[in-house]
Amino acid sequence: LQITGLIFGGVGMVGTLAATVMPQWRVSAHIDSNIVVFETTWEGLWMDCISHLGIRLQCKFYDSVLALPQPLEAFRALMCIAVILSIISFLLAIVGVKYTHRTKEDPQSISAFILAAGIAFLLTGILVLIPVSWTAGSIIHNFYDPKVPTPLKRELGAALYMGWVSAALLIAAGGMYCGF
């Protein structure tokens, strides 16, 4: 169970890092009957990208941190904290698993590292869920809002799905370690 939790936590940690740096949080929606699409827009936490005909990709980092909308600043901060906390959780889990094999006669010290890793994994999963789910809710709300012009409508990007899977794995790992 500890090794499974370690694997889930490790994959969740890598997924959290990937979701944080991926530019595909919001992807341009092609709603009209026009089948030929010349460019696709991706919007992420750190940059915007435009793909021209699937051949050329241009990405640009946001110019100023001060010019960003407040929710985006908060999402950046939450995801960065989640990445750092997932690394700490993973290291705690490794120490806990190593320490478990060395001292089987002292069960109290075993549960301290494992329990700390479990709580940290649970907290990390929740930290990932907040910006990912909030962004998805915003995208869905704007997609069905008739006041939003069609070119500005977006769809859920791959980074959101990566974030949900990572959060589920981190929460599962945390549950395994807390229930140990």
C-alpha positions as CSV (number, residue, x, y, z in Angstrom):
1,L,0.0,0.0,0.0
2,Q,2.9,2.4,0.8
3,I,4.5,1.7,-2.6
4,T,1.2,2.2,-4.4
5,G,0.8,5.5,-2.5
6,L,4.3,6.5,-3.5
7,I,3.7,5.8,-7.1
8,F,0.4,7.7,-7.1
9,G,2.0,10.6,-5.3
10,G,5.0,10.6,-7.7
11,V,2.7,10.6,-10.8
12,G,0.5,13.3,-9.2
13,M,3.6,15.4,-8.5
14,V,4.8,15.2,-12.1
15,G,1.2,15.9,-13.3
16,T,0.9,18.9,-11.1
17,L,4.2,20.3,-12.5
18,A,3.1,19.6,-16.1
19,A,-0.4,21.2,-15.5
20,T,1.3,24.3,-14.1
21,V,3.6,24.9,-17.0
22,M,1.3,23.8,-19.9
23,P,-0.2,26.6,-21.9
24,Q,-3.4,24.6,-22.7
25,W,-5.7,25.8,-19.8
26,R,-8.1,27.6,-22.2
27,V,-8.3,26.5,-25.8
28,S,-10.1,28.4,-28.6
29,A,-13.5,27.0,-29.4
30,H,-14.5,26.4,-33.0
31,I,-18.2,26.9,-32.8
32,D,-19.2,28.2,-36.2
33,S,-19.9,26.0,-39.2
34,N,-16.5,27.0,-40.7
35,I,-14.5,23.7,-40.8
36,V,-11.3,25.3,-42.0
37,V,-9.5,26.7,-39.0
38,F,-6.3,28.6,-39.5
39,E,-5.2,29.3,-36.0
40,T,-5.8,27.8,-32.6
41,T,-5.3,29.8,-29.4
42,W,-4.0,28.4,-26.1
43,E,-4.1,30.4,-22.9
44,G,-2.1,29.2,-19.8
45,L,-1.0,30.5,-16.5
46,W,2.3,31.8,-17.8
47,M,1.8,32.4,-21.6
48,D,-0.5,32.5,-24.6
49,C,0.3,30.5,-27.7
50,I,-1.1,30.6,-31.2
51,S,-0.8,27.7,-33.6
52,H,-1.0,28.6,-37.3
53,L,-2.4,25.7,-39.3
54,G,-0.8,23.3,-36.9
55,I,2.6,24.0,-38.4
56,R,4.0,27.0,-36.6
57,L,3.6,27.7,-32.9
58,Q,4.1,31.1,-31.4
59,C,4.2,31.5,-27.7
60,K,4.5,34.7,-25.7
61,F,4.9,35.1,-22.0
62,Y,2.7,37.6,-20.3
63,D,4.3,41.0,-20.3
64,S,3.7,42.2,-16.8
65,V,2.7,40.4,-13.6
66,L,1.0,43.6,-12.5
67,A,-1.3,43.6,-15.6
68,L,-2.6,40.1,-15.0
69,P,-6.2,39.6,-13.7
70,Q,-6.3,38.8,-10.0
71,P,-7.7,35.3,-10.4
72,L,-4.8,34.4,-12.7
73,E,-2.3,35.7,-10.2
74,A,-4.0,33.6,-7.5
75,F,-4.1,30.5,-9.7
76,R,-0.4,30.9,-10.4
77,A,0.4,31.2,-6.7
78,L,-1.8,28.2,-5.8
79,M,-0.2,26.0,-8.5
80,C,3.3,27.0,-7.5
81,I,2.6,26.2,-3.9
82,A,1.1,22.9,-5.0
83,V,4.2,22.0,-6.9
84,I,6.4,22.7,-4.0
85,L,4.2,20.9,-1.5
86,S,3.9,17.9,-3.8
87,I,7.7,17.6,-3.9
88,I,7.9,17.9,-0.1
89,S,5.1,15.3,0.2
90,F,6.9,12.9,-2.1
91,L,10.1,13.3,-0.2
92,L,8.3,12.7,3.1
93,A,6.7,9.6,1.6
94,I,10.1,8.3,0.4
95,V,11.6,8.8,3.9
96,G,8.5,7.2,5.4
97,V,8.7,4.1,3.2
98,K,12.5,3.8,3.8
99,Y,12.1,4.3,7.6
100,T,9.3,1.7,7.7
101,H,11.6,-1.0,6.3
102,R,14.4,-0.2,8.8
103,T,12.4,-0.2,12.1
104,K,9.5,-2.6,12.1
105,E,9.6,-2.9,15.8
106,D,8.7,0.8,16.4
107,P,5.3,1.5,14.8
108,Q,4.9,5.0,16.3
109,S,7.8,6.5,14.4
110,I,6.6,4.8,11.2
111,S,3.3,6.6,11.3
112,A,4.7,10.0,11.8
113,F,6.4,10.3,8.4
114,I,3.6,8.4,6.6
115,L,0.9,10.5,8.2
116,A,2.7,13.7,7.4
117,A,3.1,12.6,3.8
118,G,-0.6,11.7,3.7
119,I,-1.8,15.0,5.0
120,A,0.6,16.9,2.7
121,F,-0.6,14.9,-0.3
122,L,-4.3,15.6,0.6
123,L,-3.6,19.3,0.9
124,T,-1.7,19.3,-2.4
125,G,-4.6,17.6,-4.1
126,I,-7.0,20.3,-2.8
127,L,-4.7,23.1,-3.8
128,V,-4.6,21.7,-7.4
129,L,-8.4,21.3,-7.5
130,I,-9.1,24.9,-6.7
131,P,-7.6,26.7,-9.7
132,V,-8.3,23.9,-12.1
133,S,-12.0,23.6,-11.2
134,W,-12.4,27.4,-10.9
135,T,-11.0,27.9,-14.4
136,A,-13.2,25.1,-15.8
137,G,-16.3,26.7,-14.2
138,S,-15.4,30.0,-15.7
139,I,-14.8,28.6,-19.2
140,I,-18.1,26.7,-19.1
141,H,-20.0,29.8,-17.8
142,N,-18.5,32.0,-20.6
143,F,-19.1,29.4,-23.3
144,Y,-22.9,29.4,-22.6
145,D,-23.1,33.1,-22.0
146,P,-24.8,34.7,-25.0
147,K,-23.1,38.1,-24.2
148,V,-19.6,36.7,-24.8
149,P,-18.7,37.0,-28.5
150,T,-18.0,33.7,-30.4
151,P,-14.3,34.4,-31.1
152,L,-13.7,34.9,-27.3
153,K,-15.3,31.6,-26.3
154,R,-12.9,29.0,-25.0
155,E,-13.0,25.2,-24.3
156,L,-11.4,23.2,-21.6
157,G,-7.7,22.5,-22.3
158,A,-5.5,19.5,-21.7
159,A,-3.9,21.1,-18.7
160,L,-7.2,21.1,-16.8
161,Y,-7.7,17.4,-17.4
162,M,-4.1,16.8,-16.3
163,G,-4.8,18.8,-13.2
164,W,-7.9,16.8,-12.3
165,V,-6.1,13.5,-12.8
166,S,-3.1,14.7,-10.8
167,A,-5.4,16.0,-8.0
168,A,-7.2,12.6,-7.9
169,L,-3.9,10.7,-7.7
170,L,-2.6,13.0,-4.9
171,I,-5.8,12.7,-2.9
172,A,-5.7,8.9,-3.4
173,A,-2.1,8.8,-2.2
174,G,-3.0,11.0,0.7
175,G,-5.9,8.7,1.6
176,M,-3.7,5.7,1.4
177,Y,-1.1,7.2,3.8
178,C,-3.6,8.7,6.2
179,G,-5.4,5.4,6.4
180,F,-2.2,3.4,6.9
